[in-house]
Amino acid sequence: MSGRLPRVAVIGLGAMGARLARNLCAGGYPVVVANRSPEPVRELAAAGASAAPCPAEAAARADVVLVVVSDDRASESVWLDRGTGVLAGAAPGTLAIEAGTLSPGWIRRLAAAAGRRGIRFLEAPMVGSRPQAEARALVHLVGGPAGVLADARGVLENSAAGIHHVGDHGTAAVLKLIVNASLGTQVAAMAELLGIARRAGLDPAETVRVLTGLPVTSPAAARAADAMTAGDFAPRFPVRLAAKDLGYLTALAGELGGDAPLTRAALAGYERAGAVGHGDDDLTAVAALHR
């Protein structure tokens, strides 16, 4: 890859993957894209990317593979399908990055499978959502060898303001789940408290003004409170993904011999919000349970 920008395959063109691919195109990288549904591929082709019919073909045409999918099951299909998966097409020495928020156990299994094929593998889950991706202000938490990260840094920095090397494979997944659980529990608590304030007759806007001016309210909780008061549930971090991540963390806590009662309580709220039709709304839609 010396002397030229590497060809990057971006696989999984959802809300985040499409934005990463678009940033790479704008940054001058040669980009090849693959996705289960065709419309995002057509949109990225119009932005300068080339299209591949499946992950294997995209990986075969790339120096770096960047996968962004929503859960373990989707990741397993994209990477390990014997006919169409990334590992079926990537040449030994390819640098491969999984940037989704997934379970640590799956990441470690995937890293081992990649290693058996001679693929240099990193996990790099993202902190931030659509606005941060568009502003190239994401933060990547990275698990894997430092030398592989050194080679991947340029691609990751194309959409990120910060990169933190957490440790071995699986460690970044743990930290990302902790980050998302911290956010999710704060948002769920804020929804509950604002509901109590409303039922007690307090003015919602004044309640939020006071809360957000106090040090007990984090910036994330303050943004959530503002969105809840405005009824702004436009998706940035959807309810269904918050529930998925909190589910992964509660499962991990059990595997480690511990418990996560606060996270389990927040998870129950997001599951209820999803069940009444808010699965694709922002996680702030959990406030709808407390009207």
C-alpha positions, -999 to 999 in steps of 0.1 A, spaced: 0 0 0 31 23 1 29 53 -22 -9 51 -28 -41 52 -9 -53 16 -2 -84 3 -19 -111 0 8 -141 -23 7 -170 -11 28 -195 -38 35 -228 -30 52 -242 3 40 -266 12 68 -267 45 85 -231 44 96 -214 23 69 -228 45 41 -214 76 58 -180 60 62 -180 50 26 -190 84 15 -162 100 36 -137 76 21 -148 85 -14 -145 122 -6 -111 116 9 -98 102 -24 -97 65 -14 -107 40 -41 -138 24 -26 -157 -7 -34 -190 -14 -17 -213 -43 -11 -246 -45 6 -276 -68 10 -300 -43 -5 -291 -25 -38 -302 10 -32 -274 21 -10 -249 6 -35 -264 27 -63 -261 58 -41 -225 52 -33 -217 44 -69 -230 78 -78 -205 92 -52 -176 74 -69 -175 40 -54 -175 8 -74 -200 -20 -67 -194 -56 -59 -221 -83 -59 -211 -98 -25 -187 -94 4 -163 -120 -10 -159 -101 -43 -155 -68 -25 -128 -82 -3 -110 -98 -32 -107 -63 -48 -95 -45 -17 -64 -39 5 -86 -30 35 -120 -44 43 -143 -24 66 -175 -41 78 -203 -22 96 -233 -44 105 -257 -44 133 -254 -76 152 -235 -109 156 -257 -128 133 -253 -103 104 -215 -102 111 -212 -140 109 -230 -141 76 -209 -113 61 -176 -127 72 -180 -165 73 -204 -175 46 -184 -201 26 -195 -188 -8 -200 -150 -3 -183 -141 29 -153 -118 33 -129 -146 44 -139 -165 12 -126 -137 -9 -99 -118 10 -63 -126 1 -38 -134 29 -24 -102 43 -55 -82 38 -63 -58 66 -98 -64 79 -118 -43 103 -151 -50 120 -166 -17 131 -200 -28 144 -210 -30 180 -209 -68 187 -204 -92 215 -168 -98 227 -171 -136 224 -181 -133 187 -152 -108 180 -127 -133 195 -141 -161 174 -140 -139 143 -104 -128 150 -93 -165 153 -111 -174 120 -94 -144 102 -60 -154 116 -63 -189 103 -67 -174 68 -37 -150 72 -60 -120 75 -48 -91 97 -78 -83 118 -90 -55 140 -122 -46 158 -129 -9 158 -164 -1 171 -174 35 168 -185 59 195 -208 84 179 -238 83 155 -249 98 123 -240 135 130 -205 125 142 -199 103 112 -209 132 89 -186 156 107 -158 130 107 -158 132 145 -163 96 155 -141 79 181 -129 43 173 -122 19 202 -97 -6 188 -89 -41 198 -60 -61 181 -23 -58 174 -8 -24 176 11 -30 143 -21 -37 125 -37 -5 139 -7 15 126 -15 3 91 -52 9 95 -50 43 112 -53 64 80 -85 47 70 -100 50 105 -90 86 109 -108 95 77 -140 96 97 -128 99 132 -115 125 156 -100 100 180 -87 64 182 -81 45 214 -62 12 214 -79 -7 241 -60 -40 240 -64 -75 225 -94 -87 204 -126 -84 223 -115 -57 247 -129 -29 225 -162 -47 222 -164 -48 260 -157 -11 264 -181 -2 236 -209 -21 253 -200 -3 285 -202 31 267 -236 23 252 -249 10 285 -238 42 302 -257 62 276 -287 39 276 -292 38 314 -289 76 316 -315 82 288 -339 57 304 -335 73 338 -341 108 323 -372 96 306 -386 82 339 -377 113 359 -392 137 334 -424 116 334 -426 119 372 -421 157 369 -448 160 343 -473 140 363 -465 161 394 -474 192 375 -439 206 369 -433 226 338 -414 203 314 -392 230 299 -384 246 332 -376 212 347 -352 205 319 -336 240 321 -328 234 358 -316 199 354 -293 207 325 -278 236 343 -267 213 372 -235 192 374 -256 161 381 -267 160 345 -242 148 319 -240 164 284 -255 132 270 -284 132 295 -290 169 288 -292 163 250 -317 135 257 -338 157 280 -340 184 253 -350 158 227 -376 143 249 -391 176 258 -393 185 221 -407 151 211 -377 147 188 -373 110 183 -355 112 149 -332 82 148 -295 87 158 -292 56 180 -324 36 174 -342 19 203 -338 -16 187 -300 -12 186 -299 2 222 -318 -29 233 -294 -52 213 -264 -36 230 -278 -37 265 -287 -73 259 -251 -81 249 -238 -64 280 -262 -82 304 -253 -115 289 -216 -106 293 -221 -97 329 -237 -132 335 -208 -149 317 -184 -131 340 -202 -143 371 -217 -109 378 -250 -90 373 -261 -57 358 -294 -49 374 -295 -12 363 -287 -22 327 -313 -49 328 -339 -24 340 -330 0 312 -331 -29 287 -366 -38 297 -377 -2 290 -362 -3 255 -378 -36 248 -411 -22 258 -406 9 236 -398 -14 207 -428 -35 213 -451 -5 210 -437 7 177 -406 28 186 -379 3 175 -366 25 147 -370 58 166 -341 72 186 -335 58 220 -350 90 235 -384 75 224 -383 55 256 -399 87 270 -431 76 253 -435 50 280 -438 77 307 -464 101 291 
